[in-house]
Structure formats: structure tokens, C-alpha cells
Amino acid sequence: MLQYSKQADERREAGPLECWCLHGAVGVAADWRGIAKRLAAATISSRAVDLWRFLDDAPLPLGAFGKALNTDAGGEVFRGSGRALLGYSLGARLALHALLEPGHPWQAAVLVSAHPGLEAAAERSARLEADSAWAARAFGGDWQEFLDAWNAQPLLGQTVIRDASASRSLVTRRREVARSFMDWSLGAQQPLWQRLAQITIPVLWVAGERDEKFLALAQRAAALSPHARLAVAPASGHRVPWENEAWLADTTARFLKLGDL
């Protein structure tokens, strides 16, 4: 069995409930530091997961990631009261795959700007083609030009997640970033809409009120699961964790604590 080094994960101890945070595409574990600090103030511990460690040695399809993450969590000695998942965008899609694995170790989840999957084969094919181009730019192109092009996408708006030097330092993971555009592409994901009702734990679907596309997806997804709720982030677009950090942290903390985990 492959072992994934956890040294790049960032942990903050604060209480018996532990929230595992999964960053987005072209992201890093450190992107969650602001949220982690606020969760700690609410006595919720956190682990910001370095997703790139799962792609260190070989490709890892979406379904296999779910198993790998659950094995990561289940293989540790845990003396807390419960574990939860908090995922953003790519991280939220990866979290969904973990939640759909039988016997998973999670008691609740918060999914931010998540996409359960493209339903038309033609859309998936087009997305694979687009993500293949992103993979080529990430792996072999000028890194700063790749970052600039990625952040210039209209969906992402103008919100800055981290300082420029931290983004440039991600170049050391360019192979894994490029691989993620292929292995974890939305085009490589089978649509999960019909499986959402299988999730038996409380799930909070979050979308920004200005993010019309993902708000519609969240509304539909929440309606398909008997244990799901919807939360709309005010004055926010796609990058809710950084456009409305305080709101997301407070909303997450209330959701997790009301679940009495």
C-alpha cells in the first residue's frame, strides 16, 4: 500500500472535533490558515491537507483518492469526538468521492463551490480537452504566465488567496499540479448527482450569492440529499473562503457544532 507523507499538511489543535480542509486547484494547504485560526477560536481543530502529496508517486484517479484519504484518516489514532471535511472547489469534489466510499470516517462535511459532475458526455470531453491544455501550461510553460492566466478566469474574480511569492513557490509542485488537471479533471469525473442521496451524514452545500452557476448547482445538490442543507455566502463569488472568510468560518463552526459531533 502506498504511504503518503503528511509532512506538508498543516495542523492546528484546538478541541476534540477535527476538520480536514481540502484546498482547490492550484492551491496549497496554507490557503486555509485564516479559516483554521477562526475555527480554532471556536474550539475546532483542523488539518489542512496537502493534496499534492497524493500525486507524488503516480497517477491517482478520483475514486482512488476517496479511498486514499479515508485510509489516511482511518489509519490514525484518534481520540477526539468526530471528524469533518471542509472542501473548496476541487477539494469539495474530492471530498464528495471520500463521502461516497463505504465505511468512511467522516461525521459531517461542508462543500464550498462544489460541482457534482457534468452530465453530458460532450461536456466532459470538452472539459478534458481544456484541462489537458492547462496541464501542459502548468508542466512545461512559464509558471508565472500560467498563474496569471489561471487567476484571470472570470469565474475566480479578483480575489487574492495568497501573496505572489507563495504562489510562485508552488512551482516545486508543478508536476503534481499538472497531473491533477488530468486525474482530477471535472471531465474525468462521472456525474455523482444520482448518488448524492447515498450520503447519510449532514452536509452543508455552500455557494456565493454572486456565483450564479455554482449557486444553482448547490441548490440542486442540497435538494437531492435528505441530510443536506444550503448556505449562501453574502457578497461572495466563487472563492468564498477568501472573499468571506469570517462568514464561512462562523457558518462552518455552527453547522459542525449543531451536529453534536
C-alpha positions in Angstrom: 0.0 0.0 0.0 1.3 3.4 -0.9 2.1 5.7 2.0 1.5 9.4 1.6 3.8 11.7 3.5 1.8 14.1 5.7 4.7 16.5 6.5 3.2 19.2 4.3 -0.2 19.1 6.0 -0.8 21.9 8.4 -2.4 21.1 11.8 -3.9 23.3 14.4 -5.1 21.7 17.7 -8.0 23.4 19.4 -10.6 20.9 20.5 -12.0 17.4 20.2 -13.7 18.0 16.8 -11.2 17.9 13.9 -11.9 19.4 10.5 -9.9 18.2 7.5 -9.6 21.0 4.9 -9.1 20.3 1.2 -7.8 23.2 -1.0 -8.7 24.0 -4.5 -6.9 23.6 -7.8 -3.5 25.3 -8.0 -3.8 25.7 -4.2 -1.7 24.8 -1.1 -2.5 23.7 2.4 -1.5 27.1 3.7 -4.5 28.6 1.9 -6.6 27.5 4.9 -4.6 29.4 7.6 -7.1 32.2 8.1 -10.1 29.8 8.3 -8.1 27.4 10.6 -7.4 30.3 13.0 -11.0 31.2 13.2 -12.1 27.6 13.7 -9.6 27.3 16.5 -11.3 30.3 18.2 -14.4 28.2 18.1 -12.5 25.2 19.6 -12.4 23.2 16.4 -9.1 21.6 15.4 -8.1 21.5 11.8 -5.8 19.7 9.4 -5.2 21.5 6.1 -4.3 18.6 3.7 -1.6 19.0 1.1 -3.4 17.4 -1.8 -0.3 17.2 -4.0 1.2 14.5 -1.8 -1.4 12.1 -3.2 0.1 12.6 -6.7 3.7 12.4 -5.7 4.5 8.9 -7.0 1.9 8.0 -9.6 -1.5 9.0 -11.1 -4.4 8.7 -8.7 -8.0 8.6 -10.2 -10.8 10.4 -8.4 -12.3 7.2 -6.9 -9.0 6.0 -5.6 -8.4 9.4 -4.0 -11.5 8.9 -1.9 -10.2 5.6 -0.6 -6.7 7.0 0.0 -8.0 10.0 2.0 -10.2 7.8 4.1 -7.4 5.4 4.7 -5.3 8.4 5.8 -7.8 9.4 8.4 -8.8 5.9 9.5 -5.2 4.8 10.0 -4.5 7.3 12.7 -5.2 7.0 16.4 -8.0 9.4 17.1 -9.3 10.4 20.5 -11.5 13.3 19.5 -15.3 13.4 19.3 -15.6 13.5 15.5 -14.1 14.3 12.1 -15.5 16.5 9.4 -14.5 17.5 5.9 -14.3 21.0 4.5 -13.5 21.3 0.8 -13.3 24.1 -1.7 -13.9 23.7 -5.4 -11.6 20.8 -6.5 -11.2 19.9 -2.8 -15.0 19.8 -2.5 -15.3 17.4 -5.4 -12.6 15.2 -3.9 -14.4 15.3 -0.6 -17.5 14.0 -2.3 -15.7 11.0 -3.5 -14.5 10.3 0.0 -18.0 10.6 1.4 -19.3 8.1 -1.2 -16.9 5.4 -0.1 -18.5 2.8 2.3 -17.3 2.9 5.9 -15.7 6.4 5.6 -14.6 8.1 8.9 -16.4 11.4 8.5 -19.4 12.6 10.6 -20.2 15.9 8.6 -19.0 17.8 5.6 -19.0 21.4 4.3 -18.7 21.6 0.5 -17.9 25.0 -0.9 -18.3 25.8 -4.6 -18.7 22.2 -5.5 -19.6 20.5 -8.8 -21.2 17.0 -8.6 -20.4 16.4 -12.3 -21.1 17.2 -15.9 -23.9 15.0 -17.2 -23.4 15.3 -20.9 -20.6 13.2 -22.5 -19.8 16.1 -24.9 -19.3 18.5 -21.9 -17.0 16.0 -20.2 -14.9 15.6 -23.4 -14.6 19.4 -23.9 -13.6 19.8 -20.2 -10.9 17.1 -20.6 -9.5 18.9 -23.6 -9.4 22.2 -21.8 -7.8 20.7 -18.7 -5.2 18.9 -20.9 -4.2 22.4 -22.1 -4.0 23.7 -18.5 -1.8 20.6 -17.6 0.6 21.4 -20.5 0.9 25.0 -19.4 1.4 24.0 -15.7 4.1 21.4 -16.5 6.0 22.9 -19.4 5.1 26.6 -19.7 6.3 29.7 -17.9 5.0 29.3 -14.4 4.1 33.0 -13.8 2.2 33.1 -17.1 0.3 30.0 -16.1 -0.6 31.5 -12.7 -1.7 34.8 -14.3 -3.9 33.0 -16.8 -5.4 30.8 -14.1 -6.3 33.7 -11.8 -7.6 35.8 -14.7 -10.6 33.4 -15.3 -13.8 35.4 -14.9 -15.2 32.7 -12.5 -12.5 33.4 -10.0 -12.8 37.2 -9.9 -10.1 39.3 -8.5 -9.8 37.8 -5.0 -6.2 37.1 -3.9 -5.8 33.9 -2.0 -2.1 34.2 -1.1 0.8 36.5 -1.8 2.6 36.3 -5.1 5.8 34.7 -3.7 3.8 31.9 -2.1 2.1 31.2 -5.5 5.5 31.2 -7.3 6.9 28.8 -4.7 4.2 26.3 -5.8 6.4 25.7 -8.9 8.1 22.9 -7.0 4.8 21.0 -7.3 4.2 21.8 -10.9 4.3 18.1 -11.9 1.6 17.2 -9.4 -0.4 20.3 -10.3 -0.3 19.3 -14.0 -1.2 15.7 -13.1 -4.2 16.9 -11.2 -5.7 18.6 -14.3 -5.8 15.1 -15.9 -6.5 12.7 -13.0 -9.0 15.0 -11.1 -10.5 16.9 -14.1 -14.2 17.5 -13.9 -14.2 15.9 -17.3 -12.8 12.7 -15.8 -15.5 12.6 -13.1 -18.6 10.5 -13.6 -21.6 12.6 -12.6 -22.5 12.0 -9.0 -26.0 13.5 -8.9 -27.8 10.2 -8.6 -25.5 9.1 -5.8 -25.9 12.2 -3.5 -28.9 10.5 -1.7 -26.5 7.8 -0.5 -24.6 10.3 1.7 -26.0 9.7 5.2 -24.1 12.3 7.2 -25.0 16.0 7.5 -23.6 18.0 4.5 -23.7 21.8 4.1 -23.5 22.9 0.5 -22.1 26.5 0.3 -22.0 28.9 -2.7 -21.5 32.6 -3.1 -24.6 34.6 -3.9 -22.8 36.2 -6.9 -21.6 32.8 -8.2 -24.8 32.1 -10.2 -23.6 28.8 -11.8 -22.4 27.2 -8.6 -25.3 28.5 -6.5 -27.6 26.7 -8.9 -25.5 23.6 -8.6 -25.6 23.8 -4.8 -29.3 24.4 -4.7 -29.9 21.3 -6.8 -27.5 19.1 -4.9 -28.9 20.1 -1.5 -32.4 19.2 -2.7 -31.2 15.7 -3.7 -29.9 14.6 -0.3 -32.1 14.1 2.8 -29.3 15.1 5.1 -28.1 18.2 3.2 -28.6 21.9 3.8 -27.8 25.0 1.7 -25.9 28.1 2.9 -25.5 31.1 0.6 -22.4 33.3 1.3 -23.4 37.0 1.1 -21.5 39.4 -1.2 -19.3 36.5 -2.4 -18.4 34.9 -5.7 -16.6 31.5 -6.3 -13.8 32.0 -3.8 -15.9 32.1 -0.7 -13.2 31.1 1.8 -11.2 34.2 1.0 -14.0 36.6 -0.1 -15.9 36.0 3.1 -13.6 34.2 5.5 -15.3 35.2 8.7 -18.7 34.2 7.4 -17.5 30.8 6.2 -15.7 30.0 9.4 -18.6 31.0 11.6 -21.1 29.1 9.4 -18.9 26.0 9.4 -18.4 26.1 13.2 -22.1 26.5 13.8 -23.0 23.7 11.4 -20.5 21.3 12.9 -21.3 22.0 16.5 -25.1 21.8 15.9 -24.4 18.3 14.7 -23.1 17.4 18.2 -20.2 15.6 16.7 
